[in-house]
Amino acid sequence: MAESLKQQRQTKKTEGSLDPDKQGKESAASDQNAEVGGRGVLIFVTCPHCGSSRIISFDYEGEWFTCSQCQGTYQVAS
């Protein structure tokens, strides 16, 4: 995907119970060749738990992600 299509967004920690059907996919931002599956746009985010840089495929509002480094869950802030 072209660099111009990648965006930076803020994240927030998730609260309450999470719907497993709304879990998105993410990978470490340091892995430049990684492909994150999905129909959405690739977005660079920072895990609000551990501060690591992540890449997510953001498909829809309410989607949540699990950081593969610290296992903390987060969402894109609206």
VENCOR-V874910 format. One record per residue. RES is the residue in one small letter. PHI is phi in radians with two decimals (NA if undefined). Layout:
res,phi
RES,PHI
RES,PHI
This chain:
res,phi
m,NA
a,-1.15
e,-1.00
s,-1.14
l,-1.55
k,-1.50
q,-2.19
q,-1.92
r,-2.32
q,-1.50
t,-2.12
k,-2.45
k,-1.19
t,-1.38
e,-2.28
g,1.30
s,-1.42
l,-1.97
d,-1.34
p,-1.05
d,-1.28
k,-1.84
q,-1.35
g,-1.67
k,-1.94
e,-2.52
s,-2.60
a,-1.20
a,-1.22
s,-1.31
d,-1.56
q,-1.11
n,-1.65
a,-1.24
e,-1.88
v,-1.81
g,-1.19
g,2.39
r,-1.69
g,-1.47
v,-1.60
l,-1.33
i,-2.26
f,-1.49
v,-2.37
t,-2.03
c,-1.08
p,-1.27
h,-1.58
c,-1.97
g,1.44
s,-1.32
s,-1.40
r,-2.25
i,-2.13
i,-2.15
s,-1.78
f,-1.55
d,-1.75
y,-2.83
e,-1.10
g,1.59
e,-1.22
w,-2.20
f,-2.38
t,-1.97
c,-1.16
s,-1.34
q,-1.57
c,-1.99
q,1.23
g,-1.32
t,-1.74
y,-2.67
q,-2.26
v,-1.34
a,-1.25
s,-1.61
